Amino acid sequence: MNTTQNRIAVIGVVVMRRSDAARRVNAVLSEHGERIVGRMGVPYRERELSVIALIVDATTDEIGALTGKLGNIEGVKVKAAMAL
């Protein structure tokens, strides 16, 4: 991994249909696990959704691939903020 081209990003993921999308979201996160520095997931039962916050250290292409795959899952919304 060439860290000189990597960026730090915070990715917010909202899973609106927990039972339908959770397995697919976890599969994508496992696929990109080597780039994930930290992960926090919070179920919001009253709204029937879950919120996941990710910190990643990856290239912009890798961040785009991760957010794109997550965003293509029905019931999932994704936003990323990049720094450094």
Residue, then its C-alpha position, 0 to 999 in steps of 0.5 A: m500500500n502506497t500511503t503517500q497517495n492515500r487520503i483519510a475519509v469519514i464515510g457515513v452510511v445510513v441503512m434504512r432497511r436493516s434486515d434487507a440490506a445489512r448482510r450486503v453492507n457487511a459483505v462490502l465492508s469485509e471486501h474493503g476491510e484492509r482500508i477501514v481504520g475504524r467502524m462504529g455502528v448504531p442501531y436506531r430502533e425507533r426509526e427502524l434504521s442503522v447508522i454506520a460511521l467509517i474511517v478509511d485510509a485509501t486512495t480516492d479511487e478506493i474510496g469511490a469504489l467502496t461508497g459506490k458499492l454501498g450506495n448501489i444497495e437498495g435502502v442504503k444512503v452514503k456520504a463521504a468527507m475526505a481530508l488530507 
